Amino acid sequence: MTWREYHESTKHSVESLRRSRHYLDWATMPDPFRHYEGVPLLDLPADPSAPQIPPVAQDGPAFLSQLLFYSAAISASKRVPSTGDKYALRVNPSSGNLHPTEFHFITRGLKQWPDGLYHYRPSSHMAEQRALGEFVLAAIDAPIVFLLTSIAWREAWKYQSRAYRYCLHDMGHAWQSLALAAHAIGCESFASGQFADDEVAQACRLSGDEWPMLLVALRGACIPAGAIRARETVWFGGNPNQLSSETVKYPLIDGIYAATKLLRAGEVEPASAGRGKIVLPMPAVSARAFGEVVRTRRSALDFCGGDLSISLPQLSAILAASAQPFFADFAGARLVQLYLYAHRVNGVEPGVYRYWPDSGLELIKSGDQRVAAAGLSLGQALAGNACVAFSMIADLDRAARAYGDRGYRYAHFEAGAIGQRLYLAAEALGFGATGIGAFFDDQVHRYLGLDPEQGQVIFHFAIGYPVHDPRLDA
Ligand SMILES: Cc1cc2nc3c(=O)[nH]c(=O)nc-3n(C[C@H](O)[C@H](O)[C@H](O)COP(=O)(O)O)c2cc1C
């Protein structure tokens, strides 16, 4: 299996949807919460203070509580109208709200917090202590190192073979959610995707259904330091809870996972350069605080169509957020480029535009794009009712030249990370946003006039004025 075979086999087309006999088997829906049962549970203090700079001095538990509360915790709930049942929503978004990403972390020398390996339990905002002692993963020397893992079955239950793509997007969102919260507290973060998966999985005694995907090291004076107490490792381990009564095997997912496990060191070539004619103005600014923005961010169900538009400085701010650098060992050059379907942007003719961060917007196609954007997004009206929708086009060949099949992961991480930036920038400016993993791949290429060597569509996105979602609790 190669990335190309997997990608081609998991494209949506009218024909593939027609052929699909898949239905959602609610009896086997995977539990969105992993617990390692039988381990000590450490409280993370409730109601942590909002991130601020300079950071307030705090101890290890308060620091970790704040970091996780603003990056991975539960932040809202929705009610199922027919049954009245409630389900949780989190700071980080997730395709189908299925949350394949788990947050583990190792700590060393934190004030009033024992060195060891932990797993975050979002359902009760607690840390499961899986082991005490000193852990070093992939030779990374930092006081806090997060290990983000993916449970593919959670997504495959709904999205079948295409689910590996969504796991990678979710990982990108989770990574940025963590990196931006760390930044808001005054920490630097650096993500590593280039590590030996099996070694990390073994060192952390991961359950077989959890795949290590990213290591994120946090450093900075804001991390409350205590004594480093080197000692023997004591394992509590814990039994991972069973997520479903039954699982279904998806050979394409196992195949692409095996292909992307192979490590190849490489340097990614720079992206090709181009020019946009529409120069973007100074970005609009938002007065909303980071903590409030991330805790109130939601995916819009749909957007109000009509006349309401986004201003060019607001769009400029959203695009600038997407172009800020990423700090990761696979982020030497960008792999993803944004194409915009501008429906209602003040001062910009409706049309399709390509975004060049250095120079602005290049017109690709003029005219009303609402029907096209919705149609290409598998008929989802929200891509047409938005003020602006996006196709993220990834240079998967360039990624593979640098990293082999593993580059497939990195392009999707980048797209998810851009998505997270778009979500927060939109929210900060008073808009709503929604990531869109479902689109007709080859139709998008044809519509945008892309040759195969110009890249592949890997993610869609939409931003606009959200309609009220009655399922959200007040
Ligand atoms: C990678 C990804 C793909 C998504 N794809 C879609 C989609 O195709 N259509 C849609 O309506 N929402 C989509 N969403 C939004 C999710 O349904 C939403 O994040 C989830 O229900 C949780 O809600 P929240 O974002 O408000 O926390 C996607 C989200 C992500 C992160």
The ligand as an SDF file (V2000), in Angstrom:
LIG
                    3D

 31 33  0  0  0  0  0  0  0  0999 V2000
  -11.5870   17.2020   10.2640 C   0  0  0  0  0  0  0  0  0  0  0  0
  -13.0120   17.6530   10.4630 C   0  0  0  0  0  0  0  0  0  0  0  0
  -13.9610   17.3890    9.4700 C   0  0  0  0  0  0  0  0  0  0  0  0
  -15.2830   17.8180    9.6400 C   0  0  0  0  0  0  0  0  0  0  0  0
  -16.1950   17.5940    8.6280 N   0  0  0  0  0  0  0  0  0  0  0  0
  -17.4600   18.0910    8.7470 C   0  0  0  0  0  0  0  0  0  0  0  0
  -18.3860   18.0000    7.6560 C   0  0  0  0  0  0  0  0  0  0  0  0
  -18.0760   17.4460    6.5880 O   0  0  0  0  0  0  0  0  0  0  0  0
  -19.6280   18.5500    7.8320 N   0  0  0  0  0  0  0  0  0  0  0  0
  -19.9930   19.1710    9.0090 C   0  0  0  0  0  0  0  0  0  0  0  0
  -21.1410   19.6550    9.1190 O   0  0  0  0  0  0  0  0  0  0  0  0
  -19.1250   19.2760   10.0560 N   0  0  0  0  0  0  0  0  0  0  0  0
  -17.8710   18.7610    9.9510 C   0  0  0  0  0  0  0  0  0  0  0  0
  -16.9820   18.9170   10.9960 N   0  0  0  0  0  0  0  0  0  0  0  0
  -17.3930   19.5580   12.2380 C   0  0  0  0  0  0  0  0  0  0  0  0
  -17.6370   18.5150   13.3280 C   0  0  0  0  0  0  0  0  0  0  0  0
  -18.8590   17.8640   13.1090 O   0  0  0  0  0  0  0  0  0  0  0  0
  -17.5860   19.1880   14.7190 C   0  0  0  0  0  0  0  0  0  0  0  0
  -16.2710   19.6040   14.9700 O   0  0  0  0  0  0  0  0  0  0  0  0
  -18.0450   18.2570   15.8080 C   0  0  0  0  0  0  0  0  0  0  0  0
  -19.4080   17.9610   15.6920 O   0  0  0  0  0  0  0  0  0  0  0  0
  -17.7940   18.8540   17.1920 C   0  0  0  0  0  0  0  0  0  0  0  0
  -18.4320   20.0870   17.3260 O   0  0  0  0  0  0  0  0  0  0  0  0
  -17.6070   21.3820   17.7520 P   0  0  0  0  0  0  0  0  0  0  0  0
  -16.6420   21.6770   16.6290 O   0  0  0  0  0  0  0  0  0  0  0  0
  -18.6480   22.4390   17.9330 O   0  0  0  0  0  0  0  0  0  0  0  0
  -16.8660   21.0460   19.0120 O   0  0  0  0  0  0  0  0  0  0  0  0
  -15.6660   18.4890   10.8330 C   0  0  0  0  0  0  0  0  0  0  0  0
  -14.6940   18.7470   11.8170 C   0  0  0  0  0  0  0  0  0  0  0  0
  -13.3880   18.3520   11.6360 C   0  0  0  0  0  0  0  0  0  0  0  0
  -12.3740   18.6600   12.7120 C   0  0  0  0  0  0  0  0  0  0  0  0
  1  2  1  0
  2  3  1  0
  2 30  2  0
  3  4  2  0
  4  5  1  0
  4 28  1  0
  5  6  2  0
  6  7  1  0
  6 13  1  0
  7  8  2  0
  7  9  1  0
  9 10  1  0
 10 11  2  0
 10 12  1  0
 12 13  2  0
 13 14  1  0
 14 15  1  0
 14 28  1  0
 15 16  1  0
 16 17  1  0
 16 18  1  0
 18 19  1  0
 18 20  1  0
 20 21  1  0
 20 22  1  0
 22 23  1  0
 23 24  1  0
 24 25  2  0
 24 26  1  0
 24 27  1  0
 28 29  2  0
 29 30  1  0
 30 31  1  0
M  END
$$$$
